[in-house]
Amino acid sequence: MLTDLNGLLTLFLALTGFAALAAVVVDVLKRLNVIGDGQAPLASLIINLVGFVLFVLANILGLDVAGLDKVLGSVASLLVTLLGLLWPLIASRGFHAGLRGVPLLSYSHKR
């Protein structure tokens, strides 16, 4: 168990799984219009501060922080994959709606 704050900060910065998950969460919040582009840095800061506090608590409790980071990295990877699969389906509906009524580019059975 490490109790030196500088050492903990160095270890926290090496947690790539948490960093990836934080980035995905901010991106999802932006896509859902929960936060705007201008609010993304503040949201990222808040997520990272909460993550650091949880990291310090996990370290004090003796939890396997490296194992937790791997799980968070896997969750981030899964979310990125799911968003990558869902986004074209959502975007195609918007493109179809935009092309509706344009001659030679769209067709409808309705008259």
N, C-alpha and C positions, 0 to 999 in steps of 0.2 A: 504494500500500500504506500503510495506516494502522497505526501502532504505538502510538499513545496509547491506554491502556486505557480512559479515559473516553470517548473518541471511538468506540472499538470497542463499548463497552457501549451507547452511544446507537444505533449502527447495528444492533446485535443486537436491541435492543428493537423496531426498526422492521420486523423480518423477520416478516411476518404468516403466510407459508407454514409456517415452522417452528413458530410458535405453534399454528397450526391442527393440524398433524400431531401435536404433543406432546399436545394435548387429545384427539385421536382415539385415540392410543395408550393414554393413561390410561383412557379410556372403555372401550376394548376389553379392557384388562387387568381392569377392574372387572367387565365382563359375563362374562368367562371365570373369574371368582372367583380370579384370580391375586393380586389385591390387594383389600383391603376398602375401604369408604368412608373409614375413618379413615386409611388409608395413602395415599390418593390425593394429598394435598398433598406428602408426602415423595417419592412416585414422580415427581410433576411437577417438583419441585425437582431431583431427580437427572437427569431427562431434560433439563431446561434447563441444568444445569451441564455435562453432557456435550456438549450442543449448542453452548454458548458456547465450550468448549475446541476443538471441531471448527471452529467459526466463526473463531476466532483463527488456527488452523492453516491453514484455507483462505485467509484473508486474507494470511497470511505467504507462502504458496505462490503467491499471485497468481491464485487461481481466481475465476471469475465468481460471486460470492456472490449477487448479485441473480438471476442465472439459476437457480442452485441453489434459491433460495427459491421461485421460480415453480414449479419441478418439485415441491418438497415440498408446496406449496399444491395442486397438481393431484392429487398422491397422496392428500392429506387429503380433498379433495373426492370423489375416487373411492371411498375407504373409507367416507365418510359415506353416499354413494349406495348402495353395496353393502349396508351395514348396514341402511339404511332399507328396502331390498327384501327382505332376508333375515329381518328381525325379525318381520314379520307371519306369515311361514310358520312360524317356530319357535313363536311365541306361540299360533297357532291350534291347534297340537297340544295344548298345555297346556290351553287352554280346552275343547277337545273331551274331554279326559280328565277334566276337572273336572265337566263336565255329563253324563258317562256315567251312566246309571241314574236321572237326574232325570226324572220323568214330565212329559210335554208339551213338554219342552225338548230332549230327545235321543231318537234312535231307533237301534236296532241290529237287524240281521237275526238275530243270535244270540239264542237263548232261554236 
